[in-house]
Amino acid sequence: MASKKGNKEVVQLRNNETGCFYITTKNTKSENTAGKMKFRKYDKKVRKHVIMTEAKVSH
């Protein structure tokens, strides 16, 4: 059976201006997700969609 561990990485999508963030997973084996992810997500603090960039999750 295939292992369910090892091919996913937990990352934050963060807006550095306001500090708002989303937690999501990233497929590390895919060539499409080789660089840093960027998504347009809703920021509650400024009440509009902004570009969120990938950051490491701090434990």
Number of C-alpha atoms within 10 A of each C-alpha: 3 4 6 7 7 9 12 14 14 12 19 20 24 24 18 12 6 11 9 16 19 15 13 13 12 17 14 13 12 10 8 9 11 11 8 11 15 12 13 12 17 16 19 11 9 10 8 10 12 14 14 21 19 20 17 12 13 6 3
